Every structure is written in C-alpha cells, then in structure tokens.
Amino acid sequence: MGRAKKLQERVPIRRTAWKLADLVVLSLLLALLAHRATSVLGGAGTTTPRCWLAVAALFCEAWFTLLWLLNMNCKWNPVRFETYPDRLPERADELLAVDVFVTTADPELEPPVVTVNTVLSLLAVDYPAGKLACYVSDDGCSPLTCYALREAAAFARLWVPFCRRHGVGVRAPLVYFSSASEPRAAGQEFLQEWTVIKNEYEKLVSQVEKAEEATLVQSDSEFTEFLGVERNNHPTVIKVLWDNSKSTTGEGFPSLVYISREKRLRFHHHFKAGAMNVLTRVSAVLTNAPIMLNVDCDMFANNPQVILHAMCLLLGFDNEVHSGFVQAPQIFYDALKDDPFGNQTEVMYKKLGYGFAGLQGIYYNGTGCFHRRKVIYGVPPDFITRQVKQRIKGSPYSEELQLQVKLGNQKELIESAWSIISGDMLPAPTVDLSSRIEVAKEVSACSYETSTCWGQEIGWVYGSTTEDILTGQRIHAAGWKSALLNTNPPAFLGSAPTGGPASLTQYKRWATGLFEILLSRNNPILLSICRRLQFRQCLAYLVIDVWPLRAPFELCYSLLGPYCLLANHSFLPKPSESGFSIPLALFLSYNTYNFMEYMDCRLSARAWWNNQRMQRIISSSAWLLAFLTVLLKTIGLSDTVFEVTRKDKSTSGGDCGTDEADLWRFTFDSSPVFVPATAIAILNIVAIAVGVWRVVAGAVEDGGPGVGEFVCCSWLLLCFWPFVTGIVGKGSYGIPWSAKLKAGLLVAAFVHFCR
C-alpha cells in the first residue's frame, strides 16, 4: 500500500476568465485588421503616403495578432505539479545518484565567492552524500577559482554537518549569515557553534578575496598547472578537491571536482554548450550518475530538499517519458523592488511556464534543471524496448559500435554510457576518483569530439548561444516530456543583472541565440514536421524563439507615429471616424489585461510599468541588435560573440560603495546597444514638438495627424524616459556623447526622409 502512494500530482490551473479576456483582445485585433484591410483596399492603385502607411501598419498589426495567437495557445491549459518528498523514505532504495554541474567563465564578472556559495549550498542539500558529486567547470582557467573551491571544500567539513544538525533553511553561507542576525533565542551551545562557523566563513571570504593569481601559481605547488596558461589556449586541468569515497571519518558531503577543459586556438570551444558536454563526459568516466543537475555559478540551492522534490517527479511517473528533464523556475534573491530593469521574468514563468507545462512540458532554461543522462545521450523514449527485442531475436546490430561512432572511442566512456542507456547500471567504482583523471582528460580534449555526434545528436546542441532552448527543443523533438519543479521555498535563487548595460547584454545574448535557432535546421517548425515535437509545443516554443523577429515589426510600428507628425500624415482613425473606437479599445484592453496579469502574480503596478517600458526598450535595442548581428553572421560579415553577464557578490544587489538609491537608475556605456533607443527618444521629442507647433500654427492639413499619433508618440516617450534623462545625465547615468552623436545622425536622416 505504501508504494502505491503518489510522489507527484499534476494539477490543472483553471483560467476561464482569462480565456474570455484572451478572446476579447483577439476579437479587437481581428477587428483592427479588418478595418485596416478595408482602408488598404480602398486606397488600392494609389501611391499616396497614407496608403503606404496603411500597408505598413497592416503588416505590423497582422504580426501582433499572430503573436497573440501564439501566446493564447501557450497559456490555454496551464498545469502545476505537487510533489511529496515525505513519501520518498518508502522508496529510499530507488533514489538515483546525481552529478551536479556548476559552470563559471570569468573570475572578474563571476567572482569566485559567488561560485563558492553556490557550491557550498549544493554540497549541503538533504540527500545521501554517496549519491552526489559536484563538478565545477571553469572556462576562465583561473587559479583563483580553483583555490577558492579548495578552501570551500575545507570549510564544507564544518558547514555541511552544521546545516544538517540544525536544519538550516538557506545553505549558501553568504545569504544565511547576511540575512540572519545573531540567533539570540537559540541555546548557548548553538550560538557558540554559529559564531565559530560565521568566523570561519568570513576567514574563507577574506582569503579568497585577497588571493592573487601570480602569488598562488608561484607559491603553491598545487597550482603549477596554471603557470603560463592563456584563457583560450591551455591544456585540461582537473583536480579532485574532495573524494567522498575515500572518507573514513564520516564527513558526509559529496565529492567535489574542478575542471577547466582544454582550449586551443584552432578549435571552436562552443561556449557554455561545449563546457556542458565536457562535464557530461568527465562525470561519465568518474561517477556516472543517471541524473545530471546543472546550475549557473550564481544559482544557489535555496531549498535543502530540492533534489528530493526532483526525485518525486523523476520517479513519480509510471513512464519516465514524462520526465525527460525536470526544470525549476529561475527566481532571484535580493532582487531590486518592482523589477526596474525587467529581467526577473516572474510573470513569464507563472503564465507562459505553467502553460508550457500543460503541453509537452516546460522549456529548458539553462540552469536549475535535472536531466536524465540517457536523454542527453540522444536516446529516444522507446529505445530500450526496441533494442532489447532486437537482442533477443539475435540481431547482428551492435549497440556498442554505434555508441563508439556517436560518443567517441574512449572505452570507459562507452561502457559507462551503455550501462546508463541499457539500465544495467555498473556498480560504483572501487578505485578513487584521482586514479581516473587521465581518462577524464582524454574525454575533455579539444579533439575528442571530432567525427562524433557531440553537439549534434548527443549532448548540449551547438549552433546557438541560447543552447538551453535549443537543447530542450531537441529533447522534446525526440519524444520526451518535461516537468516543472515548483517548490516552496523556491528550489534555486540567483542574482539578476542590474543597470542598463548588464540587462541589455543578457537580452541581446538570448535573442541572438534564439534567432540562430530559427534560421537552423533545429527550428521548432521543422522539428514538428520531421520529428516528434508536438504541434502546440512547437507554437509555444515560437513564442520565445521569435523574440528577435519582433524587433523590426515593433520598430516599424513605433516609427509610424513620429513619421506622421513630421510629414503631416496619419495612420490611425480620427475621433470623428467610425474606426476610432477599435484601436482605443484595443489599447485599453491589452494594457488592462497585462496589468491584471501582474496583479494576479501579486506584483505591484510599478513593476507592471517597469516591465512595459523595458519591453519597448529591449525590443528597440537588444533584440534589434541581435537581429542585425545574426543577419550579418548569416551572410558572413560577422561572428557571434558570447557575452558573460556580470554577477554581483553582494546580497544588497550592488557594490558596497554604491548608493542604494541609485540602484534603480538606468546606467549607460558606449555600447552600440544604446544607440537605437536613444534615437527613438530624440525622434519622439522632435516629432511631438513639430506636431504641437503645427497645431498651434493651424498648419495641420486634411488627412494630417490626429490625437492617435500624439498618443503613440507620448506613450513611447514615457517608455523611453530613462533615455530622455540619460541624454542630459552625467557619468554612468548619462548617455555617452558617441552614442548621442550616432543617434542624432539617425534622427537627422529620418527627418530628412520625412520631408
């Protein structure tokens, strides 16, 4: 009876009222399209500017209608999953081993202290230590990161037992000690231990922050491998910092391994996807756990039972096809109030994420995700049944030979892969991890993937800087489903970028990768036609994949209002015309719908407005540049560059010397990403000034601009207000003169065109 208890439950989310609202907005969009089409047909055969404006508006409004349909499809049948980890003790013998991957790329943008806290939180989770191993990939090949992890392993001997003895809720020491004052209500014994642990942590942080690369390499023999290395040209460095299998003192925390994969100038290293594939191969020859959890270096485990909750989904279905991977939402700690930079994506997860979960499953988000290793090996759900039948019939088909072609010819890797794929798990190795370092170095060499299927059919997929969405699409296209892990408290918490440059850099990187997916053979439409990606799941993926494609349409539509004010034309109906109520009702209903979504997610009206304006800013800057970058790459005039987003090590969300009141202000640098948005801000100021002058002077002609064009330009000016203030701002809060000059030239060219 006990084994019959469910470990998870799929709970549909009712949204009847929301569906009616969806249909209302859709009907208004269709009405606007019909009115616009009538206007275009009425002006057929003419070449007046008004006719061309109507055609441009028609194309843009048709695009907006398509986007709304895609969103409706995604949101229509949302679900959530309830998990019951308290029932797992009845199935303790079935708990699967987990290899945890942490990735970092730059010790300056991603400080080692941040990585250390993520690793310590993962080492201290509530899970059998013998079934966990933590691998840290350092693409910066920094002795500072390796040193920080070595010191963290020493501190873990105190930290992990302390957390488990006292049931510590947040197991990242940075967050635990900064969010909790001295525990006065606890007993004297606990207080003394708490003080000792805090002092040891502060000593760890001090040692890590004071360490210097040159001193480490010269004074500590353990770091001689880093001597003379270049970030993009060095051999593999692998260090076993803690081997749980060798513990004889009962220090129960998981193994910890540092990896910096080989990089050579003549080999493409494929950014994060390449690092993840190396981690997959190295862990396969060392610990070979059937489940792999990957987290970014700034995403600490916030719920100590996170792996137990994940096991409820991985073990809780009758058929494992329903949990090819388990994804936790990306939520941020100490995030700025009201999300001033629009990058906390809370509404997106609660609305689109739950909608994905009701289809073929939540998309892979790149961090906080549990993968079945067999899924990463490209195995379809029905592989075992099919292959076992062939073996019974005496088929000459050689699975091992095919694995060698796909995975490479390293013997230990082939054996470990077949044990995972066949389900006939090999026993844990009796040798210590250090004895397998040379084997691990073989499979992490640059040349290992040559003539294999890594990055294509196997592992994290290459060809996009948004390797997470691309890899998730491939997994769903193979027939697997995924599950959404939504726990209370949240499973993982990370740090959100602050300021203008970091936020827009992140969105530009995402959009660049998404456009690369659309232009590749792995785009969801082809995967739906040729593979097993369900049609509605394909449409749901398009909601995200078309981010960069939205830029040219939204830019075009945003230029119609200023053009009309400058050229004395109109593209919207006037109050005296019959069609005026349609765009007015659409504007009000859409914004009310969007506002109510934020209220439903218990967010503030200010958070709604911040995200509204950032949506316009991101589209005209980050997404637009991503669109142009990929177009230039496609014709061979540019290369894609992976840009790392800066991570803060302070729990206050900014540097210690920064005035907290300034954290909400938009900051700028000389990046070209700011030029288009600055140009739009200047253009709308000029357009409104010219339009007002015409009204005052009585120079508005028949067919000239009306209240609609003034509302459009005023709305855009409000959305781009951070750039308006940036034009006259100083320091990092002011737009650099180089960007203002380029934006001014663009505005001058547009004004000349309007004449």
N, C-alpha and C positions, 0 to 999 in steps of 0.2 A: 504493500500500500504506500509505503514511504517513497519508493522510487517512482510512483505514479504522479507525485506532486509536480506541478509545472514549475520550471525555473524562470519562465518568462511568459508574458501575456501581451498579445497585440491588441491595442485599444484604439478603435476608430474615434476620431475627433469630429463631433457634429459642427457643421457650419452652414446651416440652412439660410440664415440671414445674410451671411457673406456671399453665398451663391446668388441670392437675389440681387445684391449690390453689384456683383460681377456682371450680371446680365443687364442691369441698368446702364452701367458705364459702357458696355459693349453696344447696346442699342443706340446710345448717343454717338459713339464713334461711327457706327454704320450710317446714322442719320447725317452726320457731318460729311462722310464720304459721298453719300447720295447727293447732298446739296452741292458739294464741290464738283462732282462729276457733271451735274447739270450745268454748273457755271462754265466748265471747260467745254462741254458740247455746245453750249450757247455761243461760245466765242470761237468755235471751230472755223478754221480757214483764215483767221486773222492773226496778226503778229504783234498785237498790242502788248505792252508790258504787263497789263492786267491779266491777259490770257496766260502769258508765260508764268506769272506769279501763281496763278491758279493751278497750273500744271505742276509746278514745283511743290506747292502746298499739298496737292492731291497725292503725290508720291510719298511725301513725308507722313501724311496722315494715314495712308494705307499701311506704311511701315509701323506706325504706332498701334494701329488696330491689330496687326499681326502679333506684335509684342504682347498686347493684352490677351489675345487668344492663347499664346504660349503660356503666359502666367496663369490664366484660368485653368488650363489643362493640368499644370503642375500643382496648383492649390486645391483641386477639386475634392480629392479623397485623402485628407491627411490622417496619419496614424501616429501613435507613440507606443513605446514598449515599456512595460513594467517588469522589473527584474527582482528576483527574490533570492539574494545570496545566502540568507539564513537557512535555505534548504540544501545548500551545497554540501554540508558535512555528511549528509546521507550518501553522497556520491564522491567523497573525497578521493577515492582510488581512481576516479576518472579525470581528475584535474590535469590539464595539459601543461607541459612545460612552455615557457615563454622566453623568447630572446627579445630584449628591449634595445632599440636603436635610437641614439641621440646624435643629431647632426649639428655641426657648427662649421663656419667657414672663414671667419675673420676675427682674431682676438681683439681688434680695436672696435669694430662695430658690434661684436658679440662678446663682451667681456667674460673672461674665464670664471669670474664669480657667479655670473648668471648660469653658466653651464654647470658649475659645481652644485648649485642649489637644485637644479633640475635633476641631476644625477642622484643626489642625496635623497630627494623625495621619492625617487623610483626604487632606490635600494631599500627604503624603509616601508614599502607598502605591505599590507597584510596578505602575504602569500608565502607558501613554502620556499625558503631561500634556495633549496637544492633544485627547484624547478624554475629558477630565474637566472638570467645572465644579462648584464648591461654592457653594450658596446657603444663607444663614443667615436664617431668619425670626425676627424679634424682636417678639413680641407685647407686649412691655413698652415698646416705642418708647423705648429708653434710649440716650442719647448715650454712656453708659459702655460699653455692649456694642459699639456701632459703633466707638468709639475703640479698644477692646481688639482688635477684629478688624483695624483698620487697622494697629495696631502688630504684630499677629501676621503680617500679610502682609509687613511689612518683615523680621521675624525669619525668615520662611519662606525667604527668599533664602539664608540661611545653613543653616537646619535641614534643608531638603529635600535639597540636594546632599550634606550631611554624612551623612544617613541612607543614601542610595543608594551613596555611595562605600564606606562601611564596613559595609554590610549590617546596620544597626541593626534589632534584632528588634522592640522596642516603640517606636513612633514618636510617642507622646504624651510630650513632654519632662518633664512633671510626674512621670510614672511612671518614665520612663527614668532621670532623674537622682536620684530618691529611692530607687530600688531597686538602683542600682549604685554601689558605692563607686568611688573613683578607680582607673581601669584601670592597674594597675602593670605587668602583663605585656605591655602594648602598647608599640609603639615610641615614641620621643620625639616624633616628628612628630605621631602620632595624639594623644598626651597633651596636646600644646600646643593642638591644634585642639579637643579635647574640653573643655579648660579655657576656651577662648575662647567656645565655644558655650554652656557652662553659665553663664558670667558674663553673656552676652547674654540668656539666658533669665531669669536672676534679675533683671536690669535690667528686662526686659519685665514680669515679675510685679510688681515694685515700682512701676513706672509705672502699671500698671492698677489696683492696689490703692489707690494714693494719689490717683488722679484723682477729681475731683468734678464732678457734672453742671453745677452753676452756673458753675464756672470754665471748663469746656470750651465751653459754649454761648456765653459772653461773650468768650473769648479766642481761639477758633479759628473762622475763617470757614467751615470745612468743616462745622461743626455748627450753623449758624444755623437750619437747617430744624427743629431740635428746640426752638427758642425758643418758650416758651409752650404747648407741646403737653400735652395731657392723655392719660393712658394709654388711655382708652376713647373719645377724641374727638380725632382728628388726621388730617391727610391722609397719603397714601402717601409713604414715604421710601425711595428706592432709591439705593444707591451702589455703583458698580463699584470695588472696592478693589484688584483686580488683574485685568488682561485678558491672558490668555496669548497671544492672537492678535497683540498689539502688542509682544511681547517681541522684542528684537533682540540681546540679549546672551546668549542661550542659557540663561536662567534657567528651567529646565524644571519649573515647578509649575503646577497648574491655576488657572483663573480663580476669583476669589472675589467674590461679590456679597452685599451686605447688603440686606435687605428688611424694612420694617415696614409692613404693609398698612394701608390706610385703615380707620379705625373711626369710626362715627358713632352717636350715642345711639339714633337711631330704627331702626337696622339691627341684627339679631342677627348676631354675628360667628362663631357656631358653633364656638367653642373651637379645639382643635387641627385638627379636620377642615377648618374654614374656612381656617386658615393653610396646610394642605397643598394645598388646591385653588388658593389664590393662588400658591403656589410652582410648582404644575404649569403654570398659565397663563403666569406670568412667564418661567419657563425655556423654555416652548414658543416664545415670541417672541424669545428671546435665543440659546439654544444648541440646543434641541430634540433632545436625546439620546433615543434609543429606549428606554433603560433609565433608571429612576429609583431611586436608593438613598436611603432615609430613615433617619436615626438621631436619637435624642434627644441633647440637648446634653451629656449626661454619659456617652455610649456611644462611647468612642474605639476606633479601629481597632487591634486587638491583633495581628492577623496581617497583615503588609505585603502578602501575596498574596491578600487576601480577595476582591478584585474578580476576579482570575484564577480563583480557585476557583468563584466565582459564574458566570463565563462558561462553565466546564465544564458546568454544569447548564443554563444558558440556551441554549448552542449544542450540547449533547451529546445531545439527543433528536432522533429522526427527525421528530417532530412537536412544534412549540412548544406545543401544547395541554398538554403535561406540565409545562411550567414557566411558567405564567402569572405566578407570582411565586416567588421563592426566599427563604426565611426562615432566618436564623441564630438559634440559641438565645440567650436573654438570660442572660448569665453575669456575675457580679460580681467585681470585683477588691478586694483588701484587705477582703473580707467578714469579718464577725465569726465567729470559730470556733464551730462547732456551730449556726449559724443560730438565735440566741436569739429572734428575732422572726418566724421562719417566713416570710420573704419572699424567699428565694433561689430557690425553685421548681425546684431541681435535679432532684428525683425526679419532679416533674410533667413536666418536659421529657423525661427519659430514659424514662419509662414511657408517659405519655399522648402526648407529642410524637412519638415514634417510631411509636406506634400510629396517630396521625393520618396520618403519612407513608405508612403502608401502605394507606390508604383513598384518598380523593380528594386528600389532601395536607395538610401541616401548616397550622395556622391562622395568620393574620397577627397578629403580636404587637405591632405599632405602632412597632418600631424594629429596625434591623438587617435590613431587608427590601429586596430588589431587585424592582421591579415593571416589567413591560413597559408602556410608556406607552400602547399601544393598549388594554391591559386596563383601565387607569384611565379611558380614554375610553369604556368600556362596550361594547367591540367583542367579539362572541362569537367562538369559535374558527373557525367556518366562514364568517365574514363575507366574507373576500376572495374565496373561491371563488364564493360566491353572487352577490356584486356584480359580479365580473368577467364572469360568464356573462351577467348582465343587460345589461352594457355592450356585450358582443359582439353580443347579439341586438338591439341598438338600442333598449333600453328607455328611455322618457322619464324614468325615475326619476332624480332629481337628488340625488346623494350630498352634494354641496357645500351644497345648500339645506337638507337635513336636518341637516347639521352646524351650519349657522348657527342653526337653531332650537334645537338642543341645547346648543351651546357658546357662543352669543352671536354678535354680528355684527361682531366685530373681524376685519378682513380678514387680517392677518398670522397671527392665531391659527388661523383656518380653514385657511389654506394650510399651515401647519406641521402641523396635525392631520391633514389629508388625506394629506400626504406620509408620515406615520407609519402611518396606517391602511392605505393602499394599498401600502406597502412601497417606493414610489418616492421614496426619500429625497432631499430637496433638498441641494445642496452647501452646505458651511459658508459662512455669510455673509461677504462681503468687507469689510463695514463693521465698525467696532469696536462693542463692546457698549454703550458710553456713548451712541452715537447712537440707540439703541433704548429709552432709558429712558422717554421719553414714551409710547411704545407699551406698555411694561411697566406704567406707571402706569394706563393706561386699563383693562387687564385685571385690575388689582388693586383697582379702585374698589369701594366697598360696593355700589353699584347695579348692577354689571355682571352679577351672577347673576340679577337679576330677570327672570322669564319665560324662564329657561333650565332645563336639566336638571341643573345643577351641584348636587351634594349629594343627588341622587335617582338618576338613571340614570348620571350622569357623575361621576367623581372620588371623593373620600372621602365616605362617606354620612353625612348629617346625621340627627339624631334620637336620638343616644345619646352619652354621654360616653365610652363604650368604642367609639370609632369604628373602631378597628383590627379587632376581631372582626366588627363589622357589615359593614365593607368587604370583609373576607376572605370572609364568607358570600356576599355578593353576587357576588364574582368566581367562587367555586365554583359558585354557582347559575347562572351564565352558561355553565357547561360547562368552564371551565378547571380544570386541576390545579395543584398547587404542589409544590415540592421542598424538602427540609430540607438546609440547608448546615451540615455538622458537620465542622469542620476542627480540626487540631492544629498549633499552638496555637489556642484559640478565636478566632473571627473578630472579635468585639467584646467589650469588657468595660465594665461600667458600675458605678455606685455604688448600693448597696442602702440604703434608709432605715433609720435606727436609732432606738431609743426607741419608746415606745408611740404617741404622737400621730402621728408620720410614717407608721409602719407601718399603723395602722388607718385613717388618712386615705386612703392609697393603696388599701387593700382596699375601703373604702366607695365610692370613686370608681369602681373597676372594677365592683363589684356593682350600683351604681346604673345604670351603662350597660348591663349585662347584662339587668337587669330591664326596662329600656326596650326592649331588643331583643325580649324575649319578648312584650311587650304590643303590638308594632308589626306591620305587615304584612310586615316583613322577618324574622320569626322563622323558624327553620330548618324547622319543620314545614310552614308554608305554602310556603316555597321548595322543599321537597322535592316537594310535591304539584303546584305550579304551574310550577316551573322545572326546572332540571337539577341540582339538588343531590341527590346520591346518598343513598339511604335510610340506609345505615350511616354516611355522613358526617354526615347530619342528626342521628342518635343521638349521634355523637361530639361534635358541637357542643353538644348538650344537656347533656353532662357539665359544660361550663363555664358555659353560659347559665343553668343552674338554681342557681348559687351562692346568689343572694339568696332563692330559694324554699326552700332548705334551712333557713334561719333559723327560720321558725315551727315546722317539724316538730321540729328539734333542740331548740328552746326548750321545746316542749311535752313532749318526752320527758325533758328534763333536770329538769322540774318535777314529774314523777310521783313520783320518789323522795322529795324533800322533802315533798310533799303526804302521801304515805303515812306518813312518820314523824310528821308533825304531826297528821294526822287519824286515826291508828291503823288504817290500812288497808294492803293490799298489792296490787301489780300483777305481781309475779314469783312463780314457783313456789317453795315452800319445799324445803329439802333432803329432807324426808320424802315429797315429792310426786314423781310419775313424770316430770313435765316439767322438773325442776330441771336435769338434765344438758344440756338444749338451750341455754338462754342461757349457761350456764357454758362449754360447748364453743365456742359462737359467740364469746364474749368473748375466750377464749384464742386461738382460731384466727385471728380477724380481726387481733388485735394482733400475733400472731406473723407473719402474712402481711405486714402493714405493716412490721414490724421488719425482716424479711428483704429487703424492697424497699430499705430504706436500706442494709443490708449489701451488697446487690448493686450499689448505686451507690457503694460504698466510702465511706460516711458513718458517723459514729460513733453509738453508742447514745444519746448525749446529744443529738445532732442529731435523732434519731427522737423522743425525748421532747419536745424543744422544739417540734417541729412538731405533735406530738399535742396538747399543751396549747394552742398557738396556734390550732389548728384550732377548738377549743371556744371560745376567747376571741373569735376573729374572727367565728364564726357568731353568737354572742350579742351582739355589739357592732356591728362594721362592717356585716355582712350584714343584721342586723336593722334597723338604721337606714336602710340603703339600701332595704330592702323597704318600710318605712313611708314614706320620702321619696317614692318613686315612686308609691305608692298615693295619697298626698296630692296629688302633682302631677296624677295621673290625674283626680282629682275637682276639680281647680282650686284647691287650697288651698296649693300650694307651687310653687316653681320649682327646677329643677335647677341646682346651682352647681358649676362646675368648680374643684376644689381642687388647686393645684400642690403637689407633694411636694418638701420641701427637699432640695437636693443638697449634699453635703459636698465641699469643695475639698481637704481633707487626705487624703493616702493612708493615714493611720492609722485612718480611719473615724470621726473625730470632731474636734471643735475642739481647737486646740492647748492650750488651758488646761484641758481635761477630763482627769481621772484615767482612764487607760485601763482600770483595773479596774472602773470604773463603767459602761463602755460596754455591758456585758451586762445591766445592771439596767433594769427596766421603768420608764419615766417617764410622768408623767400631766400633764394640764392640765384646764381647766374644760370641755372639750368634752363634749357630751351623749353621745358615743360610749362614754364610760366608765361611764355610769350603769347600764345593764342588767347588765353583767358584775359591777360592784360589788354590785348587788342579789343576783345569784346566789351570789356568795361569802358574803355575810352570811346569806342564806337557808339555805345548806347548813350553816353553823356552828350556826345556831339549830336546824335540823332534827336534826342529829346530837346536839346537847345534849339536846333534848326526847326523842329516841328512846332515848338512853342512860339518861336519868332514868326513863323508863317501864320499861325492862328491869330496872334496879336496884330500882325500887319494885314490880316484879311487876304492872304495870298494863297489860301487853300483852294485848289481847283476842284471842279466836279470830278468825282472818282478819286479824289485825294484821300489822304489818311483820315481815319476816324478815331473814335475812342478805343477801339480794339487794338490798334497799332501802338497807341500811347500806353495802354495797359501792358502789352507784351514787353515793350522796352523798359517800362518802370519795374516790372516783375524781374526781368533779367538784371537790371541794375541792383536791385535788392539782393538777388542771388550772388552777384559778383561784388558785393560790398567790401569783402576783405581785400579785393584788388583795388577798389577805389581808394580805400585808406592806405593801401600799400604804395600807391602812386605818389603820395605825399609823405609817406612814412620814412623813418630813418633807421640805419643799422640793419639788423636782420629782419626788422618789421617793415622795411621799405623795399620795394622792387628795385633791383639794380638798374643803373642807367642803360646798360647794354640791352636789357630786356625791354625797357621802356622805349628805347630808340627803335628797336626792331618792331615792336608793337605799333609805334607811331607810323612807321613806314607802311605797315599793313593797312592801318586805318586810312592813311592818305590815298593809298591805291584803291581802296574800296570806295571812298568818297568820290574819287575821280571817275570810277566806273559808274557810280550812281548818276553822275552828271550826263 
